[in-house]
């Protein structure tokens, strides 16, 4: 089978990397189209995953330009199956090429985005906590972060702490501030510098992860090793907050959008995650716990892809 994967965010690289490597071991051919966002391309380079950069730009115009690019790339590659996350580019490309498309997501999405993405997909794959939200849907137990944080795939790099100026056993927090520029962040303003500073003053030593900016992580592939040893995590991005919760690191997700995400709701109910509307409302972390018992989500990805006719 010949598969085209489209990745538009660093988290997508992590989510698909193990499945891509295993597919290649099994004799399948893979090509990757990628958006130049944040550290996405640096991660692909670090994991030695070749890619073709798709166009970016003003979203309404780029929607058609980028999807056409993905379609042409897929046609040149003779892709049998188009694979991506909750984005319209790969779904529209597959529909125009007359090929099947499988999308993975753990967010409900807006009506507009869904119209051009999950509504066009041949199959939509989600965690069980989102069952019944989409047509042509299949589910798996657990959370998407388990695709790369499962102990089968993730062993913290023992050299990452020293590389990032940290010592074993030293207390520190990982803090993530985002740009609030994604389509699903519409209407939310970037946190002011003085509010960020006030939050940081309550946390002691902190390692900063800043979307679209230079940050305190020496290499993007070090992030999860650094996170796994942290005393706590405060994040404006849902993915990092959930990663910390899955790893058992005390975690807080700071966002006015938190209540609309089913995986976040489940993690809050489990006591592994706290949520706050904004940085000014922050009042502490969840309790420390051991890592969750993890589903092998990568195995679920592979099973779904290889079952596709």
N, C-alpha and C positions, 0 to 999 in steps of 0.2 A: 504494500500500500504506500501511496505517496501523500504526505500530509503537509499542509501549510499552516504554520502557527503564526498568529499575529499577537505581538506583545506591545502594550501601550503604557506600561507602568513598571517600576522595579519589582513590585509584588508579583507581577505576571511571570517574570523571569524565574523567581523562586518557585512559583506554583507549578510551572511546566518543566523545569530543567530536568528533574529526575525521570519524568515520563519520557522526555525527548531522548535522553541517553539510553533508556531501556528499549525504546522503540528502535533506535538505531542498532542496538545490539541484536535485536530480533530480526534485522534485515529490512526494516521499513526505511523509506527515504523521507527526509524532513528538510524543509526550508523555513526560514523565519523572516517575517517582515516586522519592523520595529519602529516605534516612535521615539524620537530623540527627546525624552523627558527625564529630568532629574538625573539619576545615575543608571538608567536603564541600559544604555549602551556600554557603560563601564562594567556592569555586571555581566552582560553577554560576553564581553572581551575576557573578563576574569575567568569565566567558566568555559572559554574556548568554544562558544556557540556562534558560528558564522551567521550573519544577518544582512538584510537589505533595508536601508532606512526609507520609510515611507514619508510622504510629504506631511508637513504641519502648516498651520496657519489659522486664519479666521475661520471658526468652526462651520458656519453654514456652507461656505464655499468649499472648505477643505473636506467636508463630509463626502462630497462627490468626487473630488480630486483624489483623495486618499483611497477611497473604496475602488476607484477605477485602477489605481496603481496596484493595489493588492490583487485585484482580479487579473490584471495583465501578468503580474508576477506568478500567480498561481497557474495561469494558462501556459506560460513559458515553461514552468516546472512540471506541467501535466499533473497537477494535484488532483487526487481523488476525493480528498476531504479537507475542508477548511475548519480551523479550530481557533477559538479565542475566548476571551472573557466577555463581559457584558458591554461590548462595543459594537457600533453599527458597521464599521468599516469592513470587517471580515464577513459579517452576515450579508451585507449588500453585495459584496464581491462574489460570494458563493451563489447567491440568488441569480445574479447577472450571468454567471458562468454556467448555471444549471447544475451545480454540484451541491452535495450535502454539507451542512454546517453544524458543528456542535459548539455550543457556548456554555461556559461555566460561570456561575455568578453566586454571590451570597448577599446581594442587595436587591430590594424590590424594583428600583429604577423608576424613572419618571415615565409618564405616558408617552411623551414625545420620543425619548430615547428607546423605549421598549418597542415602539412602532417600527423603528429601523433596525432593531437588533434581535431581541428574543422572539418577537412575533414572526420574524423571517427565518429563524433557526429551525433545522430539522429536529434538533433535540436540545433541551436546556437542562443542565445538570447542576443541582444545588444541594446544600446540606439539608438534612431532614427537617430542620426547624423552619424551612421555607416551603414545605410540601403544599401543593395545591395552588400555588401562585401563578404558574405559567402553564400553557398548553404544551404538549409533547415533553413533559418534564419527568426526569428520574432523579432520585435522591440518594445520598450516602450519609451514613452516621458521622457525627463529629463536625469539624470545621475545616475550611480550606487550608488554614495555616498548618494543619497536620500533614499536608502533602510534602512539606520540606522540614518540619520540626520533629517528625517521628524519629525515634532513636535509630531506626534502620538507616536513615539518611543523614541525620544531624548528630555530629559529635563536635562540641565546641573546640575551636582551634586554640591549643594551649598557648600559642605565641601572641594571640590577639590582644590580651590585656597589656602586656609590655609594649606592644607596638602602639597602643593608644594611651600610654602614660599611666597605666593603672597597675596596681599590685593585687595579687591574690588575697582575698579576704578583706580588701579595702571597701568600705561602704561608699556607694555612689548611686546616682539615679541616671537613667537615660530619659532625656526630654526631647520630644519631637514637636516642632512648630511647622505648620504647613502654610502654603501661600493662599489658600482659599480661592483658587482660580479654576478648579475643575467645574464641569457643567453641573455636577450635583451639589456644588458649594454656592450656587447662585444666591445672592442676597446676604451672604455672610462676609463681614469685613475682617481683614487681617488684624491679628492682635497687636495692639500698640506696644512699642518697645518698653515703655515704662511698666506696663502690665506684665510683660514677659519677665522683666527684671525683678519685679516684686515676687512673682511666683518662684523664680530661681533662688531668691534669697531665703526661701523657706526650706529648700531641699538639700542644702549642703553642697558637696561636690557633685557636679552634674556633667554628663557627656551629652552634647547637643547634636541632634540630627535635624538639619534645616532643609526643607524642600527648596530646591533650586538655588541653594547658596552653599558656600564653603562651610563645612561643619566640623565637629570634633571627632568624627570617625575617620581614621587614617585611610582605610580602604572600605568601599561599600560592602564587600563580602565579609568584613569583620563584624557587621552590625549584630547578627544573632549571637555570636560568641560573647560579645560585650554585654548584650541584653541578658543572656542566660546567667551571668554572674552578678547582675545588678541588684541593688537593695530595693529598687522600685522603678517604675516607669510612669511618666505623665506624657500623654500624647494627644495632640489635636487630630491625628490621623487614626482612623479606626484599625487599620491593619496592625500597626505596631502595638497598640493597646491590646488587641486580641492575641498577638504573638506572646506578649508578656504573660497574659492570663493563662494561656495554654501551657507555658513553661513553668507556671507557678510563681512568677515574679509579681509582687504586689503592684497593682496597676490602676490607673485612672484614665478614662477617656474624656477629653474636654471638648465638647462640641454641642451646638444647639440641634444637631441632626441625629444625636445618639439614639433617641427613643424610637426612631423609625427603622432600626436595623435589627432583624430577628436574632442573628447570632450574638449581638451585643446584649440584647434583652435576656437571652439564656445565660450568658456569662455573668450578668449582674445578679440574676436569681440564684446562681450557684455560689455567689459570694467571692468570685474570683476577680471581679471588676467593679469599679465605681465609676459613675458618670456625673459630669457637671456641665452646665450650659456654656460656661466660659471660664477663662483662666482666673478671673476675679472671684469666681465662686468656689474655687478649689479649696477643699477642706480635708484632704488626706487620701491615703491609698487603701486598697483592699488588703485583707490579711494575707500573709505569706502561706503558701500551700505547696505541696509537691507538684511536679508536672502531671498533667492530666493523662489518663489512660487513652492512648491515641489510636484512632483508626488509621490504617495504611491507606490514606486518600490517594496516593500515587497509584497504588494497585487498582483503586476504583476508577481512576482516570484511564489507565491502560485497558481495563476490562471494557469500559464504555467505548473507547476509540476502536479497539480491535473487533468489537461486535458490530460496528457500523458496516452495513452492506456496501 
